[in-house]
Amino acid sequence: MVINMVDKTMTIALLISFFIPGLGIAYVGDVKKALTILGVWVVCKIVSFYSFFMSIVVFLIWVYGLYATYQEASL
């Protein structure tokens, strides 16, 4: 079975982004966007210790990070 390099890169990027939002995008090459997503995620994660609503926002940022990684890797 032959695996396309684009598929391999997308898989690795999504795995990285699954654990730490934004790093998969940095792996693909868009460092500025990656740092923005990671920074917002970290700030919201810290605030989520005090607010349940922010926990929902953290989850949504995580989902957006996966989606953005998929979009960047498939270009």
N, C-alpha and C positions, 0 to 999 in steps of 0.2 A: 504494500500500500504506500503510495507516494503522498506526502503531506506538503501542500503548497506553503512557501515561506510566509506569505501574507496570513494564512490561517494560523501558522505557528506563532507569528508575532501577535496576532489578535488574541490568541489563547493566553499567551504569557502576560500581555497587557491587562486582560480582564482578570486574571488570577491575582496580579499585583494590586490592581484597583479594588478587588474584592476585600482585601485585608486593610489597605490604607487608601482611602479615596484620593484620587489625583495622581498618584505615583504611576499608574498605568499610562496616563496621558503623557507624563514626563518621559516614560520609556519610549513612547511612540515619537516624541519630539517636540511637543508644545509645552515647554517648561512654564511659561507665564500663566497659562490657563491652569496648569497643574498646581502651581503654588497658590493661585487664587482659590481653587476648590479646597485644597488642603487647609489653607488658612481659615477659611470660613467654617470648615468642618471642625477644626480644633477649637475655635472660639465658641461655636455652638455646643460642642461637646462639654466644654468647661461650664458654660451657663446651664446646661441640661441637668447638672447636679442640683440646681435650685428650682427648676421649672420642668414639669412634665411636658408642657407644650414644646419646649426646646428639644426634648427627646424625639418628638415626631419630626421636627425640622432636621435633626441630625440624620434620621433615617431617610428623609427625602433627599438630602444632600448626598448620602451614600448611593442611593438609587440613581440620582442624576450623574454622579461620578462614573458609575458603570455604563450608563447610556452614552455619556460623552466619550468615554474610552472606546466604546464600540464604534461610535461615529468616526473618531479620529483614526482608529486602526483600519477601518474599512476604506479609507480614502486612497 
